[in-house]
Amino acid sequence: MGLLEGESGLLLVREVLESAIESTTASAVLFDALEVDPSEHLPRSVDELFAFVRGPLRLVVGRRMKDGDPDQVIADIEAAIQSTLEGRPPRSLAGGATLEIHVGTGPVRVLVLSKSSGVAIRLRASLGGLQINVANAATPEEAAEVAGALDPEVVVIDALAPVGGVDEILDYVQTLPATTTTLLWGEEQPIGRQIELRAVERRVNLTTVERAEGVDPVLDVIRSRHR
């Protein structure tokens, strides 16, 4: 993979975002912008990266940014991309801000239960490999296999793309250690409601989050486990 393709390009984008807005908000902005495009791949070329920045990212920055100039943020990101391509250090950002990489002591192990790999891809891109080690499982059987190697600290159930029936999903959740945090993301979805009600009946511990709340609560839980 070439320069600034895939995660490397989004790492640069995230660093510039974190210099302009709160780092927790920056990750959510990046996730939301990636979700605007239904494809399950990250920008695969510099042209695609620029298109992402000028399209979905500009849209979400404008919606999310409370103070400051969204157009200036996008201009700073484009300038950083261009400087990197030309082998020059990025110029100073608006307000004299500098790029900063936020590093913890180890990535949080996260397993996403979803028929689609999109959520897992966007979580890794928005948080970065230093904060998250994420895998996706498309069936309960695959989840059991992946969990054996990953030992997840957080499990995210994607109610928009469920991996099986309600009891199948809860059967898997009940095999997890008590120290594992399980999030049901999309409790307002039909199967989300079913999982929530059945979990109460079976006394399975779940933390439920509505999709309407955005990805912020999911990112907050993952960050809370970051050492």
ABEGO torsion letter per residue (X at the ends): XBBGBEAAAAAAAAAAAAAABBAAAAAAAAAAAAAABABABBBABAAAAAAAAABAAAAAAAAABABEBAAAAAAAAAAAAAAAAAGBBBBBBBGGBBBBBBBBAEBBBBBBBBABAAAAAAAAAAAEAAABBBBBBABAAAAAAAAAAAGBABBBBBAABBAEBAAAAAAAAAABBAABBBBBBGAABAAAAAAAAAAAAAGBBBBBBBAAAEAAAAAAAAAAABX
